Amino acid sequence: MESNIQAAVELYEEPGSVLSINFPWVRYDSFIGIPQEPVTPKLIEQSVRTALQKGWLPEKKESAFTLDYEKE
């Protein structure tokens, strides 16, 4: 069973909506031999910028906003 990498982001002070980021590769500890990439702060930053462009409002108390990461 595959286990893709996911990350959650929210505001530190006065959290509102959580950003849930789904990355298209499996975790390092899932399977040997499958190409993998690390989730870096730069990938998180790019994902936050993309989510904001797509309508994520982190200050609003709403349900989670899901973003499927796509390489730029």
GIDA-V783605 format. One line per field, one symbol per residue. ss: DSSP state (H for helix, E for strand, C for the rest). psi: psi as a letter, one per 40 degrees, with the letter a starting at -180 (. if undefined). Layout:
ss = ???
psi = ???
This chain:
ss = CCCEEEEEECCCCCCCCCEEEEEEEECCCCCCCCCCCCCCHHHHHHHHHHHHHCCCCCCCCCCCEEEECCCC
psi = higihiihhiidhgibhhhhhhifiiidediiehhiiihidddddddddddddeehgdehgiiihhhhhhi.
